[in-house]
């Protein structure tokens, strides 16, 4: 359980830095797109890992572009 909390904290700190968030998002999304479009990998786990990396990369890019929204409005 402590590992999950550390990863969560690292991701929360990452999304506060927009430039780094954009770079990490692109670095995750590009290989995922390449694996998806190349079609040379037929292993189910590679496609699953590519899907997770691509979705995480897209979410980080979206967060970098739009910014972090507050949890509540006063």
PDB file of N, CA, C, O and CB in Angstrom:
ATOM      1  N   UNK A   1       0.802  -1.203   0.000  1.00  0.00           N
ATOM      2  CA  UNK A   1       0.000   0.000   0.000  1.00  0.00           C
ATOM      3  C   UNK A   1       0.848   1.271   0.000  1.00  0.00           C
ATOM      4  O   UNK A   1       0.461   2.239  -0.656  1.00  0.00           O
ATOM      5  CB  UNK A   1      -0.914  -0.004   1.188  1.00  0.00           C
ATOM      6  N   UNK A   2       1.987   1.321   0.703  1.00  0.00           N
ATOM      7  CA  UNK A   2       2.786   2.545   0.673  1.00  0.00           C
ATOM      8  C   UNK A   2       3.313   2.875  -0.722  1.00  0.00           C
ATOM      9  O   UNK A   2       3.523   4.046  -1.038  1.00  0.00           O
ATOM     10  CB  UNK A   2       3.944   2.423   1.634  1.00  0.00           C
ATOM     11  N   UNK A   3       3.529   1.865  -1.555  1.00  0.00           N
ATOM     12  CA  UNK A   3       4.022   2.118  -2.910  1.00  0.00           C
ATOM     13  C   UNK A   3       2.964   2.851  -3.724  1.00  0.00           C
ATOM     14  O   UNK A   3       3.285   3.769  -4.480  1.00  0.00           O
ATOM     15  CB  UNK A   3       4.416   0.794  -3.606  1.00  0.00           C
ATOM     16  N   UNK A   4       1.716   2.455  -3.575  1.00  0.00           N
ATOM     17  CA  UNK A   4       0.629   3.108  -4.303  1.00  0.00           C
ATOM     18  C   UNK A   4       0.510   4.565  -3.872  1.00  0.00           C
ATOM     19  O   UNK A   4       0.279   5.437  -4.709  1.00  0.00           O
ATOM     20  CB  UNK A   4      -0.706   2.368  -4.072  1.00  0.00           C
ATOM     21  N   UNK A   5       0.662   4.837  -2.595  1.00  0.00           N
ATOM     22  CA  UNK A   5       0.584   6.216  -2.108  1.00  0.00           C
ATOM     23  C   UNK A   5       1.731   7.057  -2.635  1.00  0.00           C
ATOM     24  O   UNK A   5       1.547   8.233  -2.950  1.00  0.00           O
ATOM     25  CB  UNK A   5       0.581   6.244  -0.586  1.00  0.00           C
ATOM     26  N   UNK A   6       2.908   6.468  -2.735  1.00  0.00           N
ATOM     27  CA  UNK A   6       4.059   7.205  -3.270  1.00  0.00           C
ATOM     28  C   UNK A   6       3.868   7.520  -4.751  1.00  0.00           C
ATOM     29  O   UNK A   6       4.195   8.618  -5.201  1.00  0.00           O
ATOM     30  CB  UNK A   6       5.354   6.402  -3.066  1.00  0.00           C
ATOM     31  N   UNK A   7       3.343   6.565  -5.503  1.00  0.00           N
ATOM     32  CA  UNK A   7       3.084   6.794  -6.927  1.00  0.00           C
ATOM     33  C   UNK A   7       2.010   7.857  -7.094  1.00  0.00           C
ATOM     34  O   UNK A   7       2.132   8.730  -7.953  1.00  0.00           O
ATOM     35  CB  UNK A   7       2.658   5.483  -7.628  1.00  0.00           C
ATOM     36  N   UNK A   8       0.972   7.794  -6.292  1.00  0.00           N
ATOM     37  CA  UNK A   8      -0.095   8.800  -6.354  1.00  0.00           C
ATOM     38  C   UNK A   8       0.453  10.186  -6.047  1.00  0.00           C
ATOM     39  O   UNK A   8       0.107  11.153  -6.727  1.00  0.00           O
ATOM     40  CB  UNK A   8      -1.228   8.450  -5.372  1.00  0.00           C
ATOM     41  N   UNK A   9       1.297  10.295  -5.036  1.00  0.00           N
ATOM     42  CA  UNK A   9       1.902  11.577  -4.697  1.00  0.00           C
ATOM     43  C   UNK A   9       2.790  12.100  -5.806  1.00  0.00           C
ATOM     44  O   UNK A   9       2.803  13.299  -6.084  1.00  0.00           O
ATOM     45  CB  UNK A   9       2.697  11.457  -3.426  1.00  0.00           C
ATOM     46  N   UNK A  10       3.533  11.207  -6.441  1.00  0.00           N
ATOM     47  CA  UNK A  10       4.400  11.623  -7.550  1.00  0.00           C
ATOM     48  C   UNK A  10       3.576  12.133  -8.725  1.00  0.00           C
ATOM     49  O   UNK A  10       3.943  13.122  -9.359  1.00  0.00           O
ATOM     50  CB  UNK A  10       5.292  10.457  -8.001  1.00  0.00           C
ATOM     51  N   UNK A  11       2.467  11.464  -9.018  1.00  0.00           N
ATOM     52  CA  UNK A  11       1.608  11.907 -10.121  1.00  0.00           C
ATOM     53  C   UNK A  11       0.961  13.245  -9.784  1.00  0.00           C
ATOM     54  O   UNK A  11       0.857  14.113 -10.650  1.00  0.00           O
ATOM     55  CB  UNK A  11       0.524  10.851 -10.427  1.00  0.00           C
ATOM     56  N   UNK A  12       0.529  13.421  -8.549  1.00  0.00           N
ATOM     57  CA  UNK A  12      -0.077  14.697  -8.157  1.00  0.00           C
ATOM     58  C   UNK A  12       0.928  15.844  -8.226  1.00  0.00           C
ATOM     59  O   UNK A  12       0.566  16.959  -8.601  1.00  0.00           O
ATOM     60  CB  UNK A  12      -0.651  14.595  -6.744  1.00  0.00           C
ATOM     61  N   UNK A  13       2.182  15.585  -7.870  1.00  0.00           N
ATOM     62  CA  UNK A  13       3.209  16.622  -8.011  1.00  0.00           C
ATOM     63  C   UNK A  13       3.542  16.875  -9.470  1.00  0.00           C
ATOM     64  O   UNK A  13       3.868  18.001  -9.847  1.00  0.00           O
ATOM     65  CB  UNK A  13       4.474  16.229  -7.252  1.00  0.00           C
ATOM     66  N   UNK A  14       3.464  15.843 -10.291  1.00  0.00           N
ATOM     67  CA  UNK A  14       3.766  15.983 -11.713  1.00  0.00           C
ATOM     68  C   UNK A  14       2.765  16.886 -12.416  1.00  0.00           C
ATOM     69  O   UNK A  14       3.162  17.720 -13.230  1.00  0.00           O
ATOM     70  CB  UNK A  14       3.787  14.621 -12.380  1.00  0.00           C
ATOM     71  N   UNK A  15       1.485  16.742 -12.124  1.00  0.00           N
ATOM     72  CA  UNK A  15       0.481  17.518 -12.851  1.00  0.00           C
ATOM     73  C   UNK A  15       0.513  18.995 -12.482  1.00  0.00           C
ATOM     74  O   UNK A  15      -0.074  19.814 -13.190  1.00  0.00           O
ATOM     75  CB  UNK A  15      -0.900  16.957 -12.584  1.00  0.00           C
ATOM     76  N   UNK A  16       1.175  19.351 -11.405  1.00  0.00           N
ATOM     77  CA  UNK A  16       1.312  20.766 -11.052  1.00  0.00           C
ATOM     78  C   UNK A  16       2.351  21.479 -11.909  1.00  0.00           C
ATOM     79  O   UNK A  16       2.322  22.704 -12.022  1.00  0.00           O
ATOM     80  CB  UNK A  16       1.680  20.902  -9.589  1.00  0.00           C
ATOM     81  N   UNK A  17       3.265  20.729 -12.509  1.00  0.00           N
ATOM     82  CA  UNK A  17       4.302  21.301 -13.376  1.00  0.00           C
ATOM     83  C   UNK A  17       3.905  21.026 -14.816  1.00  0.00           C
ATOM     84  O   UNK A  17       4.095  19.918 -15.318  1.00  0.00           O
ATOM     85  CB  UNK A  17       5.724  20.704 -13.055  1.00  0.00           C
ATOM     86  N   UNK A  18       3.345  22.048 -15.489  1.00  0.00           N
ATOM     87  CA  UNK A  18       2.721  21.851 -16.791  1.00  0.00           C
ATOM     88  C   UNK A  18       3.698  21.421 -17.872  1.00  0.00           C
ATOM     89  O   UNK A  18       3.368  20.556 -18.684  1.00  0.00           O
ATOM     90  CB  UNK A  18       2.042  23.106 -17.215  1.00  0.00           C
ATOM     91  N   UNK A  19       4.880  21.997 -17.904  1.00  0.00           N
ATOM     92  CA  UNK A  19       5.845  21.636 -18.938  1.00  0.00           C
ATOM     93  C   UNK A  19       6.305  20.197 -18.819  1.00  0.00           C
ATOM     94  O   UNK A  19       6.372  19.470 -19.810  1.00  0.00           O
ATOM     95  CB  UNK A  19       7.037  22.554 -18.876  1.00  0.00           C
ATOM     96  N   UNK A  20       6.620  19.794 -17.607  1.00  0.00           N
ATOM     97  CA  UNK A  20       7.044  18.417 -17.367  1.00  0.00           C
ATOM     98  C   UNK A  20       5.893  17.444 -17.617  1.00  0.00           C
ATOM     99  O   UNK A  20       6.101  16.341 -18.122  1.00  0.00           O
ATOM    100  CB  UNK A  20       7.570  18.260 -15.932  1.00  0.00           C
ATOM    101  N   UNK A  21       4.703  17.853 -17.266  1.00  0.00           N
ATOM    102  CA  UNK A  21       3.521  17.023 -17.489  1.00  0.00           C
ATOM    103  C   UNK A  21       3.310  16.784 -18.986  1.00  0.00           C
ATOM    104  O   UNK A  21       2.990  15.671 -19.404  1.00  0.00           O
ATOM    105  CB  UNK A  21       2.271  17.685 -16.869  1.00  0.00           C
ATOM    106  N   UNK A  22       3.489  17.828 -19.780  1.00  0.00           N
ATOM    107  CA  UNK A  22       3.352  17.698 -21.229  1.00  0.00           C
ATOM    108  C   UNK A  22       4.424  16.772 -21.792  1.00  0.00           C
ATOM    109  O   UNK A  22       4.131  15.918 -22.629  1.00  0.00           O
ATOM    110  CB  UNK A  22       3.434  19.075 -21.903  1.00  0.00           C
ATOM    111  N   UNK A  23       5.651  16.934 -21.342  1.00  0.00           N
ATOM    112  CA  UNK A  23       6.747  16.101 -21.846  1.00  0.00           C
ATOM    113  C   UNK A  23       6.540  14.628 -21.496  1.00  0.00           C
ATOM    114  O   UNK A  23       6.715  13.758 -22.349  1.00  0.00           O
ATOM    115  CB  UNK A  23       8.085  16.588 -21.280  1.00  0.00           C
ATOM    116  N   UNK A  24       6.174  14.349 -20.264  1.00  0.00           N
ATOM    117  CA  UNK A  24       5.953  12.958 -19.851  1.00  0.00           C
ATOM    118  C   UNK A  24       4.746  12.374 -20.587  1.00  0.00           C
ATOM    119  O   UNK A  24       4.762  11.206 -20.975  1.00  0.00           O
ATOM    120  CB  UNK A  24       5.742  12.869 -18.316  1.00  0.00           C
ATOM    121  N   UNK A  25       3.714  13.175 -20.777  1.00  0.00           N
ATOM    122  CA  UNK A  25       2.540  12.702 -21.508  1.00  0.00           C
ATOM    123  C   UNK A  25       2.854  12.331 -22.944  1.00  0.00           C
ATOM    124  O   UNK A  25       2.393  11.304 -23.442  1.00  0.00           O
ATOM    125  CB  UNK A  25       1.465  13.751 -21.486  1.00  0.00           C
ATOM    126  N   UNK A  26       3.638  13.166 -23.609  1.00  0.00           N
ATOM    127  CA  UNK A  26       4.022  12.865 -24.991  1.00  0.00           C
ATOM    128  C   UNK A  26       4.929  11.639 -25.033  1.00  0.00           C
ATOM    129  O   UNK A  26       4.805  10.802 -25.927  1.00  0.00           O
ATOM    130  CB  UNK A  26       4.729  14.078 -25.638  1.00  0.00           C
ATOM    131  N   UNK A  27       5.844  11.533 -24.062  1.00  0.00           N
ATOM    132  CA  UNK A  27       6.736  10.370 -24.024  1.00  0.00           C
ATOM    133  C   UNK A  27       5.979   9.068 -23.768  1.00  0.00           C
ATOM    134  O   UNK A  27       6.430   8.002 -24.187  1.00  0.00           O
ATOM    135  CB  UNK A  27       7.797  10.564 -22.949  1.00  0.00           C
ATOM    136  N   UNK A  28       4.860   9.136 -23.101  1.00  0.00           N
ATOM    137  CA  UNK A  28       4.043   7.937 -22.900  1.00  0.00           C
ATOM    138  C   UNK A  28       3.133   7.657 -24.095  1.00  0.00           C
ATOM    139  O   UNK A  28       2.906   6.497 -24.439  1.00  0.00           O
ATOM    140  CB  UNK A  28       3.204   8.084 -21.639  1.00  0.00           C
ATOM    141  N   UNK A  29       2.614   8.700 -24.724  1.00  0.00           N
ATOM    142  CA  UNK A  29       1.631   8.512 -25.789  1.00  0.00           C
ATOM    143  C   UNK A  29       2.258   8.093 -27.117  1.00  0.00           C
ATOM    144  O   UNK A  29       1.680   7.278 -27.836  1.00  0.00           O
ATOM    145  CB  UNK A  29       0.849   9.781 -25.984  1.00  0.00           C
ATOM    146  N   UNK A  30       3.418   8.631 -27.453  1.00  0.00           N
ATOM    147  CA  UNK A  30       4.011   8.323 -28.758  1.00  0.00           C
ATOM    148  C   UNK A  30       4.351   6.841 -28.940  1.00  0.00           C
ATOM    149  O   UNK A  30       3.981   6.273 -29.967  1.00  0.00           O
ATOM    150  CB  UNK A  30       5.258   9.144 -28.949  1.00  0.00           C
ATOM    151  N   UNK A  31       5.031   6.192 -28.003  1.00  0.00           N
ATOM    152  CA  UNK A  31       5.269   4.753 -28.200  1.00  0.00           C
ATOM    153  C   UNK A  31       3.976   3.935 -28.228  1.00  0.00           C
ATOM    154  O   UNK A  31       3.898   2.922 -28.924  1.00  0.00           O
ATOM    155  CB  UNK A  31       6.174   4.227 -27.100  1.00  0.00           C
ATOM    156  N   UNK A  32       2.973   4.367 -27.482  1.00  0.00           N
ATOM    157  CA  UNK A  32       1.699   3.648 -27.486  1.00  0.00           C
ATOM    158  C   UNK A  32       1.035   3.736 -28.855  1.00  0.00           C
ATOM    159  O   UNK A  32       0.484   2.752 -29.349  1.00  0.00           O
ATOM    160  CB  UNK A  32       0.761   4.207 -26.404  1.00  0.00           C
ATOM    161  N   UNK A  33       1.090   4.913 -29.463  1.00  0.00           N
ATOM    162  CA  UNK A  33       0.528   5.074 -30.808  1.00  0.00           C
ATOM    163  C   UNK A  33       1.329   4.250 -31.810  1.00  0.00           C
ATOM    164  O   UNK A  33       0.756   3.634 -32.709  1.00  0.00           O
ATOM    165  CB  UNK A  33       0.515   6.566 -31.225  1.00  0.00           C
ATOM    166  N   UNK A  34       2.640   4.236 -31.660  1.00  0.00           N
ATOM    167  CA  UNK A  34       3.484   3.468 -32.573  1.00  0.00           C
ATOM    168  C   UNK A  34       3.185   1.971 -32.480  1.00  0.00           C
ATOM    169  O   UNK A  34       3.094   1.294 -33.503  1.00  0.00           O
ATOM    170  CB  UNK A  34       4.963   3.728 -32.271  1.00  0.00           C
ATOM    171  N   UNK A  35       3.035   1.459 -31.274  1.00  0.00           N
ATOM    172  CA  UNK A  35       2.708   0.040 -31.097  1.00  0.00           C
ATOM    173  C   UNK A  35       1.348  -0.258 -31.708  1.00  0.00           C
ATOM    174  O   UNK A  35       1.153  -1.309 -32.317  1.00  0.00           O
ATOM    175  CB  UNK A  35       2.722  -0.348 -29.598  1.00  0.00           C
ATOM    176  N   UNK A  36       0.420   0.653 -31.547  1.00  0.00           N
ATOM    177  CA  UNK A  36      -0.932   0.439 -32.066  1.00  0.00           C
ATOM    178  C   UNK A  36      -0.963   0.461 -33.592  1.00  0.00           C
ATOM    179  O   UNK A  36      -1.643  -0.360 -34.208  1.00  0.00           O
ATOM    180  CB  UNK A  36      -1.880   1.499 -31.516  1.00  0.00           C
ATOM    181  N   UNK A  37      -0.235   1.388 -34.204  1.00  0.00           N
ATOM    182  CA  UNK A  37      -0.293   1.543 -35.656  1.00  0.00           C
ATOM    183  C   UNK A  37       0.675   0.631 -36.404  1.00  0.00           C
ATOM    184  O   UNK A  37       0.421   0.300 -37.562  1.00  0.00           O
ATOM    185  CB  UNK A  37      -0.010   2.969 -36.021  1.00  0.00           C
ATOM    186  N   UNK A  38       1.761   0.218 -35.786  1.00  0.00           N
ATOM    187  CA  UNK A  38       2.746  -0.619 -36.472  1.00  0.00           C
ATOM    188  C   UNK A  38       2.180  -2.008 -36.759  1.00  0.00           C
ATOM    189  O   UNK A  38       2.427  -2.565 -37.829  1.00  0.00           O
ATOM    190  CB  UNK A  38       4.027  -0.735 -35.633  1.00  0.00           C
ATOM    191  N   UNK A  39       1.438  -2.560 -35.836  1.00  0.00           N
ATOM    192  CA  UNK A  39       0.801  -3.845 -36.058  1.00  0.00           C
ATOM    193  C   UNK A  39       1.746  -5.037 -36.044  1.00  0.00           C
ATOM    194  O   UNK A  39       1.363  -6.126 -36.471  1.00  0.00           O
ATOM    195  CB  UNK A  39       0.091  -3.814 -37.341  1.00  0.00           C
ATOM    196  N   UNK A  40       2.967  -4.857 -35.566  1.00  0.00           N
ATOM    197  CA  UNK A  40       3.925  -5.962 -35.550  1.00  0.00           C
ATOM    198  C   UNK A  40       3.901  -6.729 -34.237  1.00  0.00           C
ATOM    199  O   UNK A  40       4.546  -7.771 -34.121  1.00  0.00           O
ATOM    200  CB  UNK A  40       5.321  -5.441 -35.808  1.00  0.00           C
ATOM    201  N   UNK A  41       3.179  -6.238 -33.260  1.00  0.00           N
ATOM    202  CA  UNK A  41       3.157  -6.870 -31.947  1.00  0.00           C
ATOM    203  C   UNK A  41       1.795  -7.514 -31.734  1.00  0.00           C
ATOM    204  O   UNK A  41       0.770  -6.833 -31.711  1.00  0.00           O
ATOM    205  CB  UNK A  41       3.467  -5.843 -30.823  1.00  0.00           C
ATOM    206  N   UNK A  42       1.798  -8.828 -31.578  1.00  0.00           N
ATOM    207  CA  UNK A  42       0.531  -9.543 -31.419  1.00  0.00           C
ATOM    208  C   UNK A  42       0.297 -10.052 -30.008  1.00  0.00           C
ATOM    209  O   UNK A  42      -0.728 -10.679 -29.740  1.00  0.00           O
ATOM    210  CB  UNK A  42       0.480 -10.693 -32.371  1.00  0.00           C
ATOM    211  N   UNK A  43       1.226  -9.793 -29.104  1.00  0.00           N
ATOM    212  CA  UNK A  43       1.047 -10.252 -27.729  1.00  0.00           C
ATOM    213  C   UNK A  43      -0.018  -9.402 -27.040  1.00  0.00           C
ATOM    214  O   UNK A  43      -0.025  -8.177 -27.165  1.00  0.00           O
ATOM    215  CB  UNK A  43       2.387 -10.191 -26.948  1.00  0.00           C
ATOM    216  N   UNK A  44      -0.900 -10.052 -26.325  1.00  0.00           N
ATOM    217  CA  UNK A  44      -2.003  -9.341 -25.681  1.00  0.00           C
ATOM    218  C   UNK A  44      -1.509  -8.379 -24.626  1.00  0.00           C
ATOM    219  O   UNK A  44      -2.093  -7.312 -24.439  1.00  0.00           O
ATOM    220  CB  UNK A  44      -2.974 -10.321 -25.062  1.00  0.00           C
ATOM    221  N   UNK A  45      -0.432  -8.740 -23.927  1.00  0.00           N
ATOM    222  CA  UNK A  45       0.043  -7.885 -22.839  1.00  0.00           C
ATOM    223  C   UNK A  45       0.719  -6.627 -23.374  1.00  0.00           C
ATOM    224  O   UNK A  45       0.697  -5.590 -22.711  1.00  0.00           O
ATOM    225  CB  UNK A  45       1.011  -8.656 -21.944  1.00  0.00           C
ATOM    226  N   UNK A  46       1.317  -6.699 -24.558  1.00  0.00           N
ATOM    227  CA  UNK A  46       1.922  -5.498 -25.146  1.00  0.00           C
ATOM    228  C   UNK A  46       0.832  -4.520 -25.562  1.00  0.00           C
ATOM    229  O   UNK A  46       0.957  -3.314 -25.353  1.00  0.00           O
ATOM    230  CB  UNK A  46       2.812  -5.864 -26.364  1.00  0.00           C
ATOM    231  N   UNK A  47      -0.237  -5.044 -26.151  1.00  0.00           N
ATOM    232  CA  UNK A  47      -1.340  -4.168 -26.539  1.00  0.00           C
ATOM    233  C   UNK A  47      -2.025  -3.556 -25.315  1.00  0.00           C
ATOM    234  O   UNK A  47      -2.421  -2.391 -25.347  1.00  0.00           O
ATOM    235  CB  UNK A  47      -2.359  -4.944 -27.377  1.00  0.00           C
ATOM    236  N   UNK A  48      -2.166  -4.327 -24.248  1.00  0.00           N
ATOM    237  CA  UNK A  48      -2.759  -3.798 -23.019  1.00  0.00           C
ATOM    238  C   UNK A  48      -1.893  -2.739 -22.372  1.00  0.00           C
ATOM    239  O   UNK A  48      -2.391  -1.701 -21.935  1.00  0.00           O
ATOM    240  CB  UNK A  48      -3.004  -4.914 -22.038  1.00  0.00           C
ATOM    241  N   UNK A  49      -0.600  -2.996 -22.311  1.00  0.00           N
ATOM    242  CA  UNK A  49       0.336  -2.016 -21.759  1.00  0.00           C
ATOM    243  C   UNK A  49       0.362  -0.748 -22.605  1.00  0.00           C
ATOM    244  O   UNK A  49       0.451   0.362 -22.081  1.00  0.00           O
ATOM    245  CB  UNK A  49       1.745  -2.615 -21.664  1.00  0.00           C
ATOM    246  N   UNK A  50       0.284  -0.929 -23.914  1.00  0.00           N
ATOM    247  CA  UNK A  50       0.239   0.216 -24.819  1.00  0.00           C
ATOM    248  C   UNK A  50      -1.030   1.042 -24.602  1.00  0.00           C
ATOM    249  O   UNK A  50      -0.987   2.271 -24.642  1.00  0.00           O
ATOM    250  CB  UNK A  50       0.320  -0.256 -26.275  1.00  0.00           C
ATOM    251  N   UNK A  51      -2.142   0.375 -24.377  1.00  0.00           N
ATOM    252  CA  UNK A  51      -3.402   1.078 -24.129  1.00  0.00           C
ATOM    253  C   UNK A  51      -3.345   1.887 -22.836  1.00  0.00           C
ATOM    254  O   UNK A  51      -3.790   3.035 -22.802  1.00  0.00           O
ATOM    255  CB  UNK A  51      -4.560   0.082 -24.069  1.00  0.00           C
ATOM    256  N   UNK A  52      -2.804   1.299 -21.783  1.00  0.00           N
ATOM    257  CA  UNK A  52      -2.691   2.001 -20.501  1.00  0.00           C
ATOM    258  C   UNK A  52      -1.726   3.177 -20.616  1.00  0.00           C
ATOM    259  O   UNK A  52      -2.016   4.264 -20.117  1.00  0.00           O
ATOM    260  CB  UNK A  52      -2.223   1.036 -19.395  1.00  0.00           C
ATOM    261  N   UNK A  53      -0.580   2.971 -21.270  1.00  0.00           N
ATOM    262  CA  UNK A  53       0.396   4.054 -21.436  1.00  0.00           C
ATOM    263  C   UNK A  53      -0.169   5.170 -22.301  1.00  0.00           C
ATOM    264  O   UNK A  53       0.047   6.347 -22.011  1.00  0.00           O
ATOM    265  CB  UNK A  53       1.693   3.519 -22.055  1.00  0.00           C
ATOM    266  N   UNK A  54      -0.886   4.817 -23.354  1.00  0.00           N
ATOM    267  CA  UNK A  54      -1.482   5.832 -24.219  1.00  0.00           C
ATOM    268  C   UNK A  54      -2.549   6.649 -23.509  1.00  0.00           C
ATOM    269  O   UNK A  54      -2.613   7.868 -23.671  1.00  0.00           O
ATOM    270  CB  UNK A  54      -2.076   5.181 -25.442  1.00  0.00           C
ATOM    271  N   UNK A  55      -3.382   5.985 -22.728  1.00  0.00           N
ATOM    272  CA  UNK A  55      -4.428   6.698 -21.992  1.00  0.00           C
ATOM    273  C   UNK A  55      -3.828   7.606 -20.925  1.00  0.00           C
ATOM    274  O   UNK A  55      -4.292   8.729 -20.729  1.00  0.00           O
ATOM    275  CB  UNK A  55      -5.401   5.705 -21.349  1.00  0.00           C
ATOM    276  N   UNK A  56      -2.805   7.124 -20.242  1.00  0.00           N
ATOM    277  CA  UNK A  56      -2.138   7.950 -19.236  1.00  0.00           C
ATOM    278  C   UNK A  56      -1.454   9.138 -19.892  1.00  0.00           C
ATOM    279  O   UNK A  56      -1.526  10.257 -19.384  1.00  0.00           O
ATOM    280  CB  UNK A  56      -1.117   7.121 -18.443  1.00  0.00           C
ATOM    281  N   UNK A  57      -0.792   8.902 -21.015  1.00  0.00           N
ATOM    282  CA  UNK A  57      -0.141   9.990 -21.740  1.00  0.00           C
ATOM    283  C   UNK A  57      -1.137  11.024 -22.228  1.00  0.00           C
ATOM    284  O   UNK A  57      -0.892  12.225 -22.116  1.00  0.00           O
ATOM    285  CB  UNK A  57       0.641   9.443 -22.911  1.00  0.00           C
ATOM    286  N   UNK A  58      -2.263  10.568 -22.769  1.00  0.00           N
ATOM    287  CA  UNK A  58      -3.286  11.501 -23.239  1.00  0.00           C
ATOM    288  C   UNK A  58      -3.867  12.315 -22.082  1.00  0.00           C
ATOM    289  O   UNK A  58      -4.125  13.509 -22.232  1.00  0.00           O
ATOM    290  CB  UNK A  58      -4.406  10.742 -23.961  1.00  0.00           C
ATOM    291  N   UNK A  59      -4.070  11.680 -20.939  1.00  0.00           N
ATOM    292  CA  UNK A  59      -4.585  12.401 -19.772  1.00  0.00           C
ATOM    293  C   UNK A  59      -3.585  13.442 -19.279  1.00  0.00           C
ATOM    294  O   UNK A  59      -3.977  14.542 -18.890  1.00  0.00           O
ATOM    295  CB  UNK A  59      -4.917  11.419 -18.642  1.00  0.00           C
ATOM    296  N   UNK A  60      -2.300  13.104 -19.293  1.00  0.00           N
ATOM    297  CA  UNK A  60      -1.283  14.068 -18.865  1.00  0.00           C
ATOM    298  C   UNK A  60      -1.176  15.230 -19.846  1.00  0.00           C
ATOM    299  O   UNK A  60      -1.024  16.379 -19.430  1.00  0.00           O
ATOM    300  CB  UNK A  60       0.077  13.380 -18.719  1.00  0.00           C
ATOM    301  N   UNK A  61      -1.253  14.945 -21.139  1.00  0.00           N
ATOM    302  CA  UNK A  61      -1.213  16.022 -22.138  1.00  0.00           C
ATOM    303  C   UNK A  61      -2.427  16.926 -21.967  1.00  0.00           C
ATOM    304  O   UNK A  61      -2.292  18.148 -22.017  1.00  0.00           O
ATOM    305  CB  UNK A  61      -1.167  15.442 -23.581  1.00  0.00           C
ATOM    306  N   UNK A  62      -3.603  16.353 -21.769  1.00  0.00           N
ATOM    307  CA  UNK A  62      -4.815  17.151 -21.584  1.00  0.00           C
ATOM    308  C   UNK A  62      -4.709  18.024 -20.327  1.00  0.00           C
ATOM    309  O   UNK A  62      -5.118  19.185 -20.336  1.00  0.00           O
ATOM    310  CB  UNK A  62      -6.049  16.233 -21.493  1.00  0.00           C
ATOM    311  N   UNK A  63      -4.166  17.463 -19.265  1.00  0.00           N
ATOM    312  CA  UNK A  63      -3.988  18.228 -18.034  1.00  0.00           C
ATOM    313  C   UNK A  63      -2.988  19.353 -18.234  1.00  0.00           C
ATOM    314  O   UNK A  63      -3.171  20.442 -17.691  1.00  0.00           O
ATOM    315  CB  UNK A  63      -3.531  17.317 -16.898  1.00  0.00           C
ATOM    316  N   UNK A  64      -1.936  19.111 -19.004  1.00  0.00           N
ATOM    317  CA  UNK A  64      -0.942  20.153 -19.264  1.00  0.00           C
ATOM    318  C   UNK A  64      -1.535  21.275 -20.105  1.00  0.00           C
ATOM    319  O   UNK A  64      -1.197  22.442 -19.905  1.00  0.00           O
ATOM    320  CB  UNK A  64       0.284  19.562 -19.967  1.00  0.00           C
ATOM    321  N   UNK A  65      -2.408  20.938 -21.036  1.00  0.00           N
ATOM    322  CA  UNK A  65      -2.995  21.950 -21.917  1.00  0.00           C
ATOM    323  C   UNK A  65      -4.064  22.764 -21.192  1.00  0.00           C
ATOM    324  O   UNK A  65      -4.088  23.989 -21.308  1.00  0.00           O
ATOM    325  CB  UNK A  65      -3.596  21.289 -23.162  1.00  0.00           C
ATOM    326  N   UNK A  66      -4.947  22.101 -20.448  1.00  0.00           N
ATOM    327  CA  UNK A  66      -6.072  22.805 -19.829  1.00  0.00           C
ATOM    328  C   UNK A  66      -5.779  23.306 -18.427  1.00  0.00           C
ATOM    329  O   UNK A  66      -6.452  24.218 -17.947  1.00  0.00           O
ATOM    330  CB  UNK A  66      -7.264  21.909 -19.788  1.00  0.00           C
ATOM    331  N   UNK A  67      -4.790  22.729 -17.760  1.00  0.00           N
ATOM    332  CA  UNK A  67      -4.479  23.137 -16.393  1.00  0.00           C
ATOM    333  C   UNK A  67      -5.275  22.336 -15.387  1.00  0.00           C
ATOM    334  O   UNK A  67      -6.242  21.655 -15.726  1.00  0.00           O
ATOM    335  CB  UNK A  67      -4.749  24.618 -16.206  1.00  0.00           C
ATOM    336  N   UNK A  68      -4.848  22.435 -14.146  1.00  0.00           N
ATOM    337  CA  UNK A  68      -5.500  21.698 -13.065  1.00  0.00           C
ATOM    338  C   UNK A  68      -6.690  22.512 -12.578  1.00  0.00           C
ATOM    339  O   UNK A  68      -6.563  23.701 -12.285  1.00  0.00           O
ATOM    340  CB  UNK A  68      -4.505  21.404 -11.894  1.00  0.00           C
ATOM    341  N   UNK A  69      -7.830  21.873 -12.494  1.00  0.00           N
ATOM    342  CA  UNK A  69      -9.044  22.533 -12.019  1.00  0.00           C
ATOM    343  C   UNK A  69      -9.153  22.358 -10.503  1.00  0.00           C
ATOM    344  O   UNK A  69      -8.729  21.329  -9.977  1.00  0.00           O
ATOM    345  CB  UNK A  69     -10.306  21.962 -12.733  1.00  0.00           C
ATOM    346  N   UNK A  70      -9.711  23.337  -9.792  1.00  0.00           N
ATOM    347  CA  UNK A  70      -9.890  23.181  -8.346  1.00  0.00           C
ATOM    348  C   UNK A  70     -10.960  22.133  -8.036  1.00  0.00           C
ATOM    349  O   UNK A  70     -11.852  21.878  -8.846  1.00  0.00           O
ATOM    350  CB  UNK A  70     -10.268  24.527  -7.705  1.00  0.00           C
ATOM    351  N   UNK A  71     -10.854  21.540  -6.862  1.00  0.00           N
ATOM    352  CA  UNK A  71     -11.824  20.536  -6.449  1.00  0.00           C
ATOM    353  C   UNK A  71     -13.169  21.147  -6.065  1.00  0.00           C
ATOM    354  O   UNK A  71     -14.199  20.476  -6.126  1.00  0.00           O
ATOM    355  CB  UNK A  71     -11.275  19.742  -5.288  1.00  0.00           C
ATOM    356  N   UNK A  72     -13.159  22.399  -5.676  1.00  0.00           N
ATOM    357  CA  UNK A  72     -14.387  23.055  -5.265  1.00  0.00           C
ATOM    358  C   UNK A  72     -14.343  24.518  -5.682  1.00  0.00           C
ATOM    359  O   UNK A  72     -13.283  25.066  -5.983  1.00  0.00           O
ATOM    360  CB  UNK A  72     -14.598  22.925  -3.742  1.00  0.00           C
ATOM    361  N   UNK A  73     -15.511  25.132  -5.692  1.00  0.00           N
ATOM    362  CA  UNK A  73     -15.633  26.550  -6.031  1.00  0.00           C
ATOM    363  C   UNK A  73     -16.207  27.262  -4.818  1.00  0.00           C
ATOM    364  O   UNK A  73     -17.248  26.865  -4.295  1.00  0.00           O
ATOM    365  CB  UNK A  73     -16.535  26.771  -7.302  1.00  0.00           C
ATOM    366  N   UNK A  74     -15.528  28.317  -4.368  1.00  0.00           N
ATOM    367  CA  UNK A  74     -16.007  29.073  -3.201  1.00  0.00           C
ATOM    368  C   UNK A  74     -17.133  30.000  -3.575  1.00  0.00           C
ATOM    369  O   UNK A  74     -17.657  30.712  -2.719  1.00  0.00           O
ATOM    370  CB  UNK A  74     -14.875  29.871  -2.572  1.00  0.00           C
TER     371      UNK A  74
END
